[in-house]
Amino acid sequence: MVKVSRKEVPSLEISIRKAIIKGAAVYNEGKEQECFEIYLATAYSGLSQQTMHGHGHHDEYTDEQSDTILQLLTQATIDGNVQASASSKDFGEAAWVLRRAFDVILKLSEKKTDDEDGQGRDKEEGNFLANLCNTLSDILDIKEHRHRLQTYPDTFVGDKAVSKLVESHVCMNRHHAVEQMNKLLRFGLLYHVTKEHTFKDERLFYQLASSSDLKLELNKFGNKTKSLRGDEVVHYTAVLGRYITFHKHPSLGVLRLDYDYPPAPGDIDHPDSYEYPVYYRVVPGLTFEMCQKGVLTPTVAA
């Protein structure tokens, strides 16, 4: 199934809104056929865009939403033409068939905007948690602690950490501090030394995640960072933010062929081959054979 392109959808949305304004004006003047023709031209233009750009560019919408848009445009043009055919010539209903499809597409666009706003808030929370973790490494008394003849290097005490966060005005009160620290624990940014407790305002020992701990957390996300939602966005953003600050390394971007194979450590396609964040993106349609020939198709070249 052909998917809706991230770049085409805003253009389609704008075209639909312009068509509705223009079409409604002539419809109200009794020019139903002209209204239908405006709507039909817009629907055909939208279908042409999706067919021209093809599969693999559907970042803006889920697969289900993309399929819905394509099916709506296809079915509406068929049904509209039936209503406008020589036997019916019901241009008013033909126009409304297309208008109803347009309204559904616009609602999908509005829903996507709401989703993006939510994702922005999730990223803000993730960045806050990463900064909180960085602040902890600066203000806490991180050192070796002992308990029952057991030594715990590079640790801090829970209740003392809470006091520091409140005294430094990083958190509003002790309850807020515990709440934020448990978020760090849940997302793998800190942990209890024996992993037996959540974060508590007590004399318990905790440790901030090490470089290798953070790398393992990042590796869990693989190449699926674009599809993350809600807490997954918070989790990824927080860990990545802390990891980047921890290492002070630049990140690396790797463009991949449109080919699926299991990479091994040491391969450029394997995230464990690097000591810093790596972002992978597949170039849809770019095959090994195409690279050998040195000739790109228009779609890939675009």
Secondary structure, DSSP 8 states (H G I E B T S, - for coil): -----TTHHHHHHHHHHHHHHHHHHHHHTT-HHHHHHHHHHHHHHHHHHHHHH-SS---SS-HHHHHHHHHHHHHHHHHHHHHTSTTT--HHHHHHHHHHHHHHHHHHHHHHHHHHHHHHHHHHHHHHHHHHHHHHHHHS--EEEEETTEEEEEEEEHHHHHHHHHHTTSSSSHHHHHHHHHHHHHTTSEEETTS-----SSS-EEEE--HHHHHHHHHTTTT-GGG--THHHHHHHHHHHHHHHHH----EEEEE-S------TTSTT-GGG-SS-EEEEE-TT--HHHHHHT---HHHH-
